[in-house]
Amino acid sequence: MHIIGVEPNEASEASAPNASSAGTGHFDHMAFLATDWPKMRARLRQHGVDYIERTVPVLGLHQVFLVDPSGVRIELSYEIAS
């Protein structure tokens, strides 16, 4: 997986010549299994990043959703201690 933020009107050095900077389109979100929610929560608050939380007991997960600076939604899933 490659994640990069590119300004819409700025050429990327990694782009092929004459390539469009529009990308390949939109997708809903990407999800990662993460650890240490209290530490990440403190970091998000420190940087003023908004997020939404929800717990899904049937999956045993606490999910956190945020949006990166390029507008991509990210899900961080934390296992619920049993």
N, C-alpha and C positions, 0 to 999 in steps of 0.2 A: 504494500500500500504506500502510496506517495501522497502526502498532503502538503500543499503549498498555497500561499495566498498571493495573488497577483492583482494589482490594480487593473481595472478594465481597460484603461487607456495607456497602459505601460507594457512595453514589450518585455518578454522574459528571455534571459540569455539561454535558458534550456529549451525554448521553443524552436521548432524547425523554421527555416526561412519561409515566409509567406503563410505561416500557420495562423489560424484564427485564435484569438485569446479567449473566445467564448466558452471553451471547454467542451465537455461531452454532454452537458445537460444536467438536470437536477435529479436528485434522489432524496428519499425521505430523511434518513439519518444513518449514522454509523454507531455501533455499540461496542463498548469495551468492558471486560470484566476487570474491575479495579479493586484496590485495597486502601484502607485507612481513610474512610469518609471524613472523620473529624479533621484530619490534616488538610484534605482537599477543600472542605467547607471553609476553613479558615483562610486558605489561599484565595479562593473565589471571592470571599468577602473583602479581603485585603486589596484585591485588584478591581473591586466594584463590578464583578461579573454576575449578572442575573441568572438564576437557575430555578427549575421547578423540580420538586421531589414527589415521588410516589412509591409506596411499598406494595409489592405484589406477593402476599404470603404464599399463594399456591406455587409460585416459582422460587420462593425463598430468597427474593431479591429486594433490595432497596435501590430504586432507579433515580438517577439525577440527570436532568436534561438541560443543556445549555447550548448557546449558539456561538460559533467561533467568529472571528472578525470578518471572515469571508461570507458569512451567512449560512454555514453548514451546521445543521443540528447534530449534536453529539450526545450520546447516552452513556453514562458511566453507571455500571451495575455493580452493586456491592452485595456480597452474600450476607444474609441475615444469620447471625449466630443462633444456633439452636440450643 
